[in-house]
């Protein structure tokens, strides 16, 4: 039981670290070229650890490097400058890898 509590505490600590993911709902993305362009643009930001673009769900997720903070306004501006409409921006507790895995599990 003690090991389970230690494991649970460790998982909670990891999820707290993953709260540096900014998730945007984006309209106008229709093809792999769109996704690739956004991913390349956001990956070039120095604070970015990972980017995930899901065309079907109209989601762009950007995860900051450990100890870094993303400038949400800059992320939004980069997506808008690429020609897409940002409908919603939120900070989520999942990492990019977790969001990708959840989308894959839904298919």
N, C-alpha and C positions, 0 to 999 in steps of 0.2 A: 504494500500500500504506500509506503514511504517513497519508493522509487517512482510510482505512478504520480505522486504529488510533485516530485522533483521534475519529472518529465513534463507535467502540465505547466509548471511554473516556467520552464524553459521555452515551451511553445508559446506561452503568453508573451514572454520577452521578445521572441522572434516576431510575433505578430505586431507588437508595438513598434518594432523597427521598420516593419513593412508599411507603416502608415505614411510613408513618404512617396506614395504613388498618387499621381494626379490623373484623374480619369475624365476625359472629355467626351461628350456626345457631339458628333460632327455630322452635318448634312453635306451632301455633294460628292462624297467618295463613292465611286462606282466601279473602279477596276484596280487590278494589282499595281498598275503604274501609279495610281493615286496613293495607295498604301505605301509603296516604295519611296515615293517622294517625301511624304510626311515623315516616314521613319528615318530617312537619311538626314532630313533637316533637324529633327529633334535629337537624333543621336549625336549630332555635331556639337550640341550644347555641352560645356565642360562638366556640368553637374549631373548629367544623365548617365545612369547605369544601364537601363534597358528601356526599349520602346516596344509596344504591342499595338498593332492596328487590326481591328476586326471589321471588315466591310459589312458583313451581314448584320451585326449589332450596332453599327455606326459608332464604334468606340475607338478612341485613341488613348492609350495609357502610357504614362511616362513615369519611370521610377528613378528617384535620385540615388546617387552614390551614397554609401554609408557616411554619415556625418555631414552631408551636404543638404542644401535646401533648394528646391526648384523655384524659380521666379514664375509663378502661375501666370502673371500678366504677359511675360515673355513667351511662355509656351502657347498661350492663346493667340498672341500676335503672330507667332511663326505659322500656326495653322491657318489663321485668317489670311496672312500674306501669301500663303500657298494657294489661296482661292477657295477655301472651304468655310462654311458657316458653322461657328461654334455655338451650339444650342445650350449646353450645360457644362459646368466645370465643378468637380468635386474631388475631395481628398478621400481616398478609400484605404481600408486596412489590409487589403490584399496586395501581394507583390505582383509584378507583371507575370511571373511564372505561374502564380496561382490563378490569375485571371485567364491566362492562356489555357491552363489545364481545365478550368471550369467550362470554358467555351467548347473545348474538345469533348468533354464528357457529355455535353448537351446534344452533340451530333449523333 
